[in-house]
Amino acid sequence: MFRLLFLLFSAVQIANAQKTFKKKALLMGVDFEFTVVAEDQESANHFLEEAIKETIRVENLISSWKSSSQTSNINRNAGVKPVVVDNELLQLIKRSKRISELTNGFFDISFASLDKIWYFNKPMEKLPDSSIVKKSVSKINYKNIVINDKRSTVFLTQKGMKIGFGSIGKGYVAEKVKKLLQELGVTAGLVNASGDLTTWGNHPITKNWKINIADPNGLIEKAGKFDLHNNSVVTSGNYANYIEFNNKRYSHIINPKTGWPVSGLKSVTIFCKNTELADALATSVFVLGKEKGLELVNQLNGIECLLISDDNKLHPSKNLNLK
């Protein structure tokens, strides 16, 4: 009995020795925050630095803004020739195409082919002509991304095509960082890739990680609270990036089939095990809208969502337990 009590006491001491350590960094042009559970600052610093290194590594592979990346090389050779890429990038593109199939093309990494006719970081004097908008999406088609597994190549069949990972990249990075930290022995933590969150293990005090969903109107502190445990959450919204004409808001989230900004929703929050998938679905559901978006999510096992519509009403998926 004494030995058992001693072992239990020792286990409590070990558990109590665990603390959370955080580090913020500007990466991929956005704010990241890494949280690890560790016993001391020295070991935590090592883990946090490794998280930053891994983020930079992945960015150098998938960024369409860096001319030296394999993604940029694919884009440069659109309509010219296939490009040999690392298997990691090949698999990310394959998964992206599967999500395109799942969403009937409302998620599409060839969205990067969109001609720049919408600007959300500077004033627009008028709305673009509808014929110009229609032409702007002519090169967007995930079916024209050809993958050769044996040769490990990717080919964009049309000149002017481009791929980019703006709607899936942060979620992918969060998953890669989580995997690395787990391999390094970090038993619990949280990666916040500018609002794309993933957690693993137990918070040393609360067990669950407490997550607040932002109110897109800024009228209240939060729209909802969720206990996250070995799960991920991603929110996509139009409250930070938009323009207005004639009292109508035009979101920076654009329908890849029409070229027009979508309306009807202010924010979409997706909960699922995988941050990469949650990232892609958040954008897809936003474009699909309330009815079709909820219909899609309600058909997917282990995935839930919370939508906030333009009339400020909350629309949860059928199995979401929101506090």
Residue pairs with C-beta under 8 A, 6 or more apart in sequence:
15 204
16 204
17 39
18 37
18 38
18 39
18 187
18 188
18 204
19 37
19 38
19 39
19 204
20 35
20 36
20 37
20 203
20 204
21 35
21 36
21 37
21 38
21 41
21 44
21 45
21 47
21 48
22 33
22 34
22 35
22 48
23 33
23 34
23 48
23 51
23 52
24 31
24 32
24 33
24 34
25 31
25 32
25 33
25 34
25 52
25 55
26 32
27 52
27 55
27 56
27 59
28 55
28 59
28 63
28 169
28 170
28 173
28 193
28 194
30 170
30 193
30 194
31 194
32 52
32 55
32 191
32 192
32 193
32 194
33 190
33 191
33 192
34 48
34 51
34 52
34 177
34 189
34 190
34 191
34 192
35 189
35 190
35 191
35 192
36 44
36 47
36 48
36 51
36 181
36 186
36 188
36 189
37 186
37 187
37 188
37 189
37 201
37 202
37 203
37 204
38 44
38 47
38 186
47 181
47 184
47 186
47 189
50 180
50 181
50 184
51 177
51 180
51 181
51 191
54 173
54 176
54 177
54 180
55 173
55 177
58 172
58 173
58 176
59 66
59 173
60 66
60 68
60 69
61 69
61 70
61 71
61 86
61 88
61 89
62 69
62 70
62 71
62 89
62 92
62 165
62 169
62 172
63 69
63 71
63 72
63 169
64 71
64 72
64 75
64 112
64 162
64 163
64 164
64 165
65 72
66 72
70 83
70 85
70 86
70 89
71 89
71 163
71 164
71 165
73 83
73 85
74 83
74 85
74 154
74 155
74 156
74 163
75 112
75 156
75 161
75 162
75 163
77 83
77 155
77 156
78 156
78 157
78 158
78 159
78 160
78 161
78 162
79 156
79 157
79 158
79 159
79 160
79 161
80 159
81 155
82 146
82 148
82 151
82 153
82 154
82 155
83 153
83 154
83 155
84 151
84 152
84 153
85 152
85 153
85 154
86 152
87 152
89 154
90 147
90 149
90 152
90 154
92 165
92 168
92 172
93 109
93 145
93 147
93 154
93 163
94 147
95 276
96 107
96 109
96 142
96 165
96 168
96 280
97 109
97 142
97 145
97 147
99 107
99 168
99 277
99 280
99 281
99 284
100 107
100 108
100 109
100 142
102 296
103 280
103 281
103 284
103 288
103 296
105 141
105 142
105 256
105 257
106 255
106 256
106 257
106 284
106 287
106 288
107 167
107 168
107 256
107 280
107 281
107 283
107 284
107 287
108 140
108 141
108 142
108 256
109 142
109 145
109 163
109 164
109 165
109 167
109 168
110 139
110 140
110 141
110 142
110 144
110 145
110 156
110 161
110 162
110 163
111 140
111 164
111 166
111 167
111 254
111 256
112 162
112 163
112 164
112 166
113 137
113 139
113 140
113 160
113 161
113 162
114 136
114 137
114 139
114 140
114 254
114 256
114 259
115 132
115 135
115 136
117 128
117 132
117 133
117 136
117 259
118 124
118 128
118 243
118 250
118 252
118 254
118 261
119 243
120 241
120 242
120 243
120 252
121 241
123 243
124 243
124 245
126 245
127 245
127 250
128 136
133 258
133 259
133 260
134 258
134 259
136 259
137 256
137 257
137 258
137 259
139 158
139 160
139 161
139 162
140 256
140 257
141 158
144 156
144 157
144 158
144 161
145 154
145 155
145 156
145 157
145 161
145 163
146 154
146 155
146 156
146 157
147 153
147 154
147 155
148 154
148 155
156 162
156 163
165 172
167 279
167 280
167 282
167 283
168 276
168 279
168 280
169 279
170 193
170 194
170 195
170 196
170 275
170 279
171 193
171 196
171 232
171 234
171 274
171 275
171 276
171 277
171 278
171 279
171 280
172 275
172 276
172 279
173 193
174 191
174 192
174 193
174 196
174 197
174 198
174 232
174 275
174 276
175 198
175 274
175 275
175 276
177 191
178 189
178 191
178 198
178 200
178 275
181 189
182 200
186 201
187 201
187 202
188 199
188 200
188 201
188 202
188 203
188 204
189 199
189 200
189 201
190 197
190 198
190 199
190 209
191 197
191 198
191 199
191 275
193 275
195 234
195 235
196 232
196 234
196 275
196 278
196 279
197 211
197 228
197 232
197 233
197 234
197 275
198 231
198 232
198 275
199 209
199 228
199 229
199 230
199 231
199 232
200 230
201 230
202 229
203 209
207 229
208 227
208 228
208 229
209 227
209 228
209 229
210 225
210 227
210 228
211 225
211 226
211 227
211 228
211 233
212 221
212 222
212 224
212 225
212 226
213 222
213 223
213 224
213 225
213 226
213 235
213 267
213 269
213 306
214 222
214 223
214 235
214 237
214 267
215 221
215 222
215 223
216 223
216 237
216 238
216 239
216 266
216 267
216 308
217 239
217 266
217 312
218 239
223 267
223 306
223 308
223 314
224 306
224 314
224 322
224 323
225 322
225 323
226 233
226 271
226 322
226 323
227 323
228 271
230 273
231 271
231 272
231 273
232 271
232 272
232 273
232 274
232 275
232 278
233 269
233 270
233 271
233 278
234 269
234 270
234 275
234 278
234 279
234 281
234 282
235 267
235 268
235 269
235 270
235 282
236 253
236 267
236 268
236 282
236 283
236 285
236 286
237 266
237 267
237 268
238 249
238 251
238 252
238 253
238 265
238 266
238 267
238 286
239 266
239 267
241 251
241 252
242 249
242 250
242 251
242 252
242 261
243 249
243 250
244 250
248 263
249 263
249 310
250 261
250 263
251 261
251 262
251 263
251 286
252 261
253 261
253 262
253 283
253 286
253 287
254 260
254 261
254 262
255 261
255 262
255 287
256 287
262 286
262 287
262 289
263 310
264 289
264 290
264 309
264 310
265 286
265 289
265 290
265 293
265 307
265 308
265 309
265 310
266 308
266 309
266 310
266 312
267 307
267 308
268 282
268 283
268 285
268 286
268 293
268 305
268 306
268 307
268 308
269 282
269 305
269 306
269 307
270 278
270 279
270 281
270 282
270 285
270 297
270 303
270 304
270 305
271 278
271 303
271 304
271 305
271 306
271 320
272 278
272 281
272 300
272 302
272 303
272 304
273 302
277 303
278 303
281 296
281 297
281 303
281 305
284 293
284 296
285 293
285 294
285 296
285 297
285 305
285 307
286 293
288 296
290 307
290 309
290 315
293 305
293 307
294 305
294 307
294 315
294 317
297 303
297 304
297 305
297 317
298 317
298 318
303 317
304 316
304 317
304 319
304 320
305 316
305 317
305 320
306 314
306 315
306 316
306 317
306 320
306 322
307 314
307 315
307 316
308 314
308 315
309 315
314 322
316 322
